[in-house]
Structures are given as C-alpha cells and as structure tokens.
C-alpha cells in the first residue's frame, strides 16, 4: 500500500518551480515565503488563475467557491486514476487525503464574483441553443436524460457538498469534459451516472447544451445550493455513485 504524506520540502520546491514561483528571495526583493495554504496553492493558481478564478485559455476551470466535497473528490480522482491529466496527477500523486481536503476547503471558502460570460461564437443556430436550454432545464425523458438542474441546482451554481456549478465555465472546458466522459478519460465513483448520460447524449445535443450553458451569466447569488435542495429526479434506470464528502482522515 502506498503511503500518503504531507509534501516535504522537495515536493514544495517542485511545485514552486512548476508555477514559476521560485524567484530568489532577498532583502531587496521583499519576497518572503509564508507557510500558509494560500501560499502553497499558488502552484494551483498558476494555471487556474488568481485565487482560482479560472485560467485565461478556457481549459482550466474556476475553483473558487466550488463545493469542497466536489473539489476534494476531483483531487482524489486525479491522484487515483479516475481522471487523467499528467500535470495534475504529478502535483497530487504524493499528497495525503487530509492535505487534499485542506486544499479543497481553501478554494471552497473563497467568495469571489463571477465575470460576465466570455464572448461566444455567433455561429450557433438559435434552434440549437433552444435545444440546449431544454436539456439543461427540462431534460429529455424519451432519451433517458435528466435535466442538468436535477443535480447541479436550479440556478446551475452547484449543490453542497459534491455537485459543481455549471455557470461560469467556458465552452471549451465543458466540451472537453463531455468528451473525456465519452472516451473514458474521466470517470466518477461507480455507478458513474455522468458516463451513462454522455452515452445517451448525442453529439449534436452535447454541442447544444454546452453552448447554452457557456452563455449563461451567474446569478446575483452564485453560491452552491444547500445540501438537499434538489431531489435529483433522474431516469428510473440511472443510478449515481456517492463520493466521499466529509472530512478526510489523515
């Protein structure tokens, strides 16, 4: 069994180098290292943007304000092989459950405003955007597809403790994640309902829903809904696994 541990000095240095943070400290530069979570997660914000607001290229999603249970489980998924992205895997491979929980709770605690949606392509037909709205808000019973709001909240801002918000995510990221579920590059706890949903979702419908979602502004109150706010009315033959959401044990 591989032991998990809090990162030693060598790993902290590696993360700092990866983030371009290893400038020489001196009295004249005024750079000092503070042993705080905010300082250590600068390796994360090098890609995910200042305080986890989102990266500038459309592929590194927002972390700030996401439910801690969701963030924690995604870190576990990268570490344990259910999600595949080499840089993320190498950064979390040696970290303990408790340390991953600390990182998740740090980003979940950040209460930052959402930007306006990025300018979207004007070439998406209105009929496809309307189909995307239908899928997100009502689902498609004939296709066995639940509405996005069934799990991700009526305002699509997520539900505590483990369902992420979908507003504020760029179309490139949403498209990439649906593609990863279709190819098996991204997985969740069994039974993996998102993988099943993606199997039932045609490519045209996937294109429609991600383009509609990416155009939606965040509501004035963009906090995740409280636990139990949704009943998750899904298809009768669609089951979702339950991922860990409580405090991690060292």
N, C-alpha and C positions, 0 to 999 in steps of 0.2 A: 504494500500500500504506500502510495506516495504521500509524504508528509507535507502539510501546508504550513507556511510560516509567514510572519510579517517580513516585508522585504528588508534585507540587510543593506549595508552601505553600498555594496557593489551594484545591487539592483536599482537603488535610488539614483546612483550615478548614471546607470544605463538609461533610465527613464529621462533624466535631465538632459543627457546628450541627445536622445531621440527627439526631444522637444526643442532643442536649440537653446537650452537654458543655462548651459554650463559656462557662462562668461566668468573670467577671473574676478574674484571678489577683492576689493582693495578699499582702503580708506577714501581714496579719491572717487571711486565709482559709486560708493554708497550702497553696494549690493550686499545684502545680508540674507542668509538662509534662516527661515523660521520653521521650526519643527511643528507645523500645523497641517491639518488635512488640506486646507485651501492651497498651501504651498506645494504639497506633494502632488495634488491632482492637476497641477499645471501641465504635466505630461499629457493629460486628457484634453485640456483646453487648447493645446497646440493644434489639434485637429477639429475639436468640437466647438471652437470659438470661445471668446471671453466669457468666463463663468458658465460655460456650457450652453451658450445662446444658440448655437448651430454654426457649422462651418460655412465658408463662403461659396463652396463649389457645388452644393446641392446633394452631396452624398454623405456628409457627416451630420447626423440629426441633432436636434436640440436635446439636451439632458436636463436643463434647469426646470424644476417644478414637476418632472415626471414622478409617478408614484414610486416610492422607494422599493416596494416589492417587485415592481417591473424591472427597474434598473438592476437590482440585485440578481434577479433571475437571468437577465441578459448577460451579466458578467459571468455567472456560473456557466451559461450556455457556451460562451466563448472559451472559457477555461476547460470545459469538459467535453467539447467537441460537437455540440449540437448546432452551433453557428460557426462559420468558417470565414475568418479574415485574419491573415497572418500577423499583421501588426498588433491587432487586439489580443490575439492568442498569446503572443510572446510577452505582452505587457502584463497579462494577468495570470500567466501559467503557474507562477510560484506563490501566488497570494492565497492566504487563508480565507475561509468563508467569512470569518469575523471582519477581516480587513476589507473584503469586497462589500460587506454590509455597511461599513463605515463610509466607503466611497459613495455608495448608493444613497445613503441618508444625507450626505453632504449636498449632492446635487438636487435631491428631492426638496431640500429645505430652502433652495434659492427661489425667491418670489420676484421674478423679473417680467416686465411687459413683453408681449409678443410683437414682432414687427408686422407691418402690413404684408399680405402675400406677395411673393415675387411676381414680377410681370410674367404672365403666362402666354403661351403661343395663341395667336388669334385664329389659327387654322383648324381648331377643333370644332366640328359642326355642333350647332345648338342641340340637335336631336341626341347626340352622344352625351352632352353634358346633362341633358334631362334624364337620360338613362342612368347616368352616374348618380344623380340626385335620388332617383328612385331606389337604386340598390343600397345607397348609404342610409336612407331614412326608412325605407319600407321592406327592403329585401325582395326576394323572388321566390315565393312559395313553390311554384311549379318546378323550379330548378333546385329546390332544397337549400336555398341561400338565405341565411338570416340577414337582417339589416345590420350595417356597421354599428348603429347606435345601440343595438341589443347588448353588446359587450363593452363598447368604447364610450358609452354615455350619451344621453340625449343631446348634449352640446358638443359631442365628439372631442371633449377635453380629457377623456380618461375617467377611470373609476378606481378608487382605492380598493385594495392595496396593490393590484397587479395588472390592471389594464391601461395601456398607454393612450394618450390623446393622439388624434389623427390630424387635427388642425395645426397649422404652423409647420407642416412638413412639405418639402418641395416635391414636385412631380418626379424628379429623377430618383430620389430616395424611395418614394412609395413604389415606383415601378420596379426598382432593383429588389426590394423586399418581396414583392409578389413573385418576381422571377426566381428568387432564391428558394421560396417555398415550393415552387413548381419543380425546380431542379433537384430539390433535396439538400441544397446547401444550407438552408435554415430549417431548424426543427424546434419543437417545443416538447414539453412533457407529454408522454402518451396518456390518453389518446390525443393526437395533435389535430385539433379541430381546424386550425388555420390551414394546415396542409390539405385537409379534405375540402375546405371551402375553395382553395385555389384550384383543386382538381375540377370542381364543378363550375368554376368561373371561366367563361370563355375569354379568349384573348381580347376580343372586342369589348366585353364588359369590364375586364380589368383596365383597359385603356380608358374607358368611360369613367369609372369610379375614381381612379387616381387623379384624373384631370379635374373632376368636380371637387374632390377633396382639397387639392392644392390651391384652388381658387377661393376657399372659404376663409374669411377673416376670423381671428379668435374673438370670442365674445368678451364683453367687459369683465366678467368674472370667468377667467380661464383656468381656475383651479380644478383638479380632478374631483369628480363627484364622490360623495362618501360611500363607503362600503355598503352594499345592499341597495344602492339607488337604482340598479337595473335588475331585472329578473332573468335576463339572458334567454329570451324565448327563441330557441334555436329549433332547427328541424328535428323531427322525432328521432331520426337515426343519426344525429350528430352529437357526439359527446366530446367534452373538452377536459383535458387533464388539469389537475390542480397543482400548481407550482408553489414552492415554499414562499411564504410571505412574512413570516415572523422574524424575530431576532435570530441571527445566526449564532451558533455556538462556536467558541474558539476551537 
